[in-house]
Amino acid sequence: MSKKLLATALLPWVAFAQNSTDPTNITIYNRVEQPLTSALAPVEVITKADIERRQPRSLVDLLETLPGMQFGSQYGGIGQGSSLFVRGTNSDHVLVLFNGRPLAQMVSSNVDFSKLPVSNVERIEYIRGPRAAIYGSQAIGGVVNIITTSQVNTAKVGVTAGSNDYYAADVSINRWVTEATRLQLAGGYRETRGFDVIPGNSQTDRDGFDSKTLTLGIEHQLNPYWTANANFNGWENNLEYDYYEPVWITAGSDQNHTEAYQVDAGLQYKGDQLSGQLNAGYGEYEAEDWNKEQGRHTAGIINTATTRIDGLFQYHYSDHGYVLTGMDWQQDRLKAKSTAADARERDNTGVYASVFHQWAPLSLELTGRVDDNEQFDTHGTWQSALSLALPAHHKVTLSYGTAFKAPTFSNLYGYGGNTELKPEESENWELGLSGDYELVDWQVNLYRNKIDNLIVYQGGYVNSTKNTDALIKGVELIANVDTGPVHHVFSYDYTDAKDENNNGLQLARRAKNKFSWTGDIDVANANLFAQALYVGERNDSAYSNVVMPSYTVWNIGASYPLTSSLTLNGKINNLFDKDYQVVDGYDAPDMEFYVGADYRF
C-alpha cells in the first residue's frame, strides 16, 4: 500500500456515514432514512445477504443484471475498464456515492465500477431516473449509493481462488465495543493474472489486476438524540491492459496505477418530529497510465479532489407528511500533479426543499433546488411525483423531473476536450405501475428523457467533444415470482436512445433490448442460484459502422454452511463458455470458476 494511502488510513477519527439499519428502509431517495415503500421512484436494494449469495468478483459482476443498467463498455475481465449506462444516458450521468458522498473520480470522468472495491460493501441502494433536485449535477440517469457500514455485530474472514490465477482474501470486524460505541475494520486483497484481452496483436501477454482495500470506522451515540460518526475508505489498484493498435500509433499506455480514498465525518440529530444532519468529507483520486517498455517517467496522471459540506433538516408535521430542506457545498479540483491540464478548481453551492404529503390513497411530492456553479452560473431543477394507491395492492405513479450536469474537467480540457461545451439539461417524464400479490410482485415503468446539449465524443484530437441533443424512451418490466421453493427475479429493458442530431442513430454501446433472470433455491441448508443475462445488438461507437452482436451469458453458484461458523461457496461464470465481445476487439472472459470459504467468529 502506498505511503499516502497508508498515512491517511491511520487517521484516528474516521468511520460511518449514512446507512439504513432495516432492509426495508432506504436513505438514497431524500438523503434521510425512510420506508422503501414510500419512495415515489423505482429503487433497488442489494443487501449483504444478496451479495454473499451472488459471490461477485467485482461490482460489475454484482450490478449488471439490475434493471436500467448496461455496462456497455467492458474492455475485458476483472479490473479492466468499464462504463455504466443507466437508462441509456451517458456513463457520467449516474451519480455514484460512497456512504452518501460523491466520489472524487467523478470530477474528471465517469466512475469505473470494475476498479471499485467489492469485498467491504455491505449494501447498495440504486434509484433510477433524475434526482438532481436532491443531489444536484450529475444525477440525470440515476444514483448509486455504495454503503460500507453496518450496525450488525460480525467478524468474518474469507478466502477465494479461481480461474486465471485469481486469489482473494478479506477480513471484516464490526463490533459494538460499548452500548454507545461501534467500531469497524475491514480490509481486502484480490489479484488475477487475467488473460490477453486483445488476442492476436503485438502485446501477447496476460493482462492482470490486483487491488488492496481498507475501511475504518467509528460511531458514537452521544445521547438519545445525537450521534457522531466518521468513515474512511481507501483502495489502491494495479492494472495491465492492452492498447488498441491503429496504424498511426506505435505504442500506447498498457499499465495503470490507481489510488483513491475518502474521509467523512457527520453529526446527526433524531427527535420525535425533527431530525437533521451535518456532514463533511474529503476525497482524492489519482490514476497514472504509462507504457511498460518506455517506463513510468512517461506516465499521464489524473489527480482530482473533492471537498464537500452538506446539511439538512426534516420536520414531520403529522403522520401524513413532512418538509425537508438542505444545502450542500462542493469544491472540485484538478490538482497540479495532473498532466492532462493545468490545475483548476470550481465551487458549487446548492439549496433545496421538498414537501411530501399523503391523503390516502393519494401521495404527492414536490422538490425544488437551485445550484450556483462557479463556472456555469445558476441552474434550477425540480421534481414532482403523484402516486395513487389502487385496490388489490396496485399503485400508479406519475412523475416529472429536470436535471443538469456541468461538463467535467476532462470534457473541457482533456484529450479531445472542448472549452466551448454547454451544461447538459434534461427533462424526464415517467409513468409507473405496480402490483404486489402473495407470490408475485411486479413493476412496469415507462419513461421519456429529453437531454439538451448531451456531451458526446466523436473521435479525434482537437475539440472532438461536442454538444448534441438526445431523446431517450424506454420501458422496464420487473417481476419477483415465487414458484414453490424457487424465487425468481425477471427484468426486461427496452431502451430507445437516439442522437437527434446524428440521423436519429442509437447512442453508442446502448442495446435496445436487455433481459435478465435470477433464480434462487434453498435445499438442505445449501443455497443454489442460476443467472442469465441477454444483451442485444448495439453500435460500437458514434463514428464507426460496427454493430456488436447480441450475447447471452449464464452463471451458477452455490453456498453451503459446513458448520455454524464455516460456509463453503463456489461459482461458475459464463457456464457455457460463450465467445463474445462487449467492445469491438476486446475479448470478454471465457468460462471461469471460483471456490472459497468464509469463517465467522
Buried (B, 14 or more C-beta within 10 A) or exposed (E): BBEBBEEBBEEEEBBBBBBBEEBEBBBBBBBBBBEBEBBBBBBBBBEBEBBBBBBBBBBBBBBBBBBBBBBBBBBBBBBBBBBBBBBBBBBBBBBBBBBBBBBBBBBBBBBBBBBBBBBBBBBBBBBBBBBBBBBBBBBBBBBBBBBBBBBEEBEBBBBBBBBBEBBBBBBBBBBEEEEEEBBBBBBBBBBBBBBBBBEEEEBEBEBBBBBBBBBBBBBBBEEEEEBBBBBBBBBBBBBBBBBEBEEEEEBBBBBBBBBBBBBBBBBBBBEEEEBBBBBBBBBBBBBBBBBEEEEEEEBEBBBBBBBBBBBBBBBBEEEEBBBBBBBBBBBBBBBEEBEBBEEBBBBBBBBBBBBBBBEEEEBBBBBBBBBBBEBBEEBEBBBBBBBEBEEEEBBBBBBBBBBBBBBBBBBBBBBBBBEEBBBBBBBBBBEBBBBBEEEEBBBBBBBBBBBBBBBBBBEEEEEBBBBBBBBBBBEBBBBBBEEEEBBBBBBBBBBBBBBBBBEEEBBBBBBBBBBBBBBBBEEEEBBBBBBBBBBBEBBBBBBEEEEBEEBEBBBBBBBBBEEEEEBBBBBBBBBEEBEBBBBEBBBBBBBBBBBBBBBBE
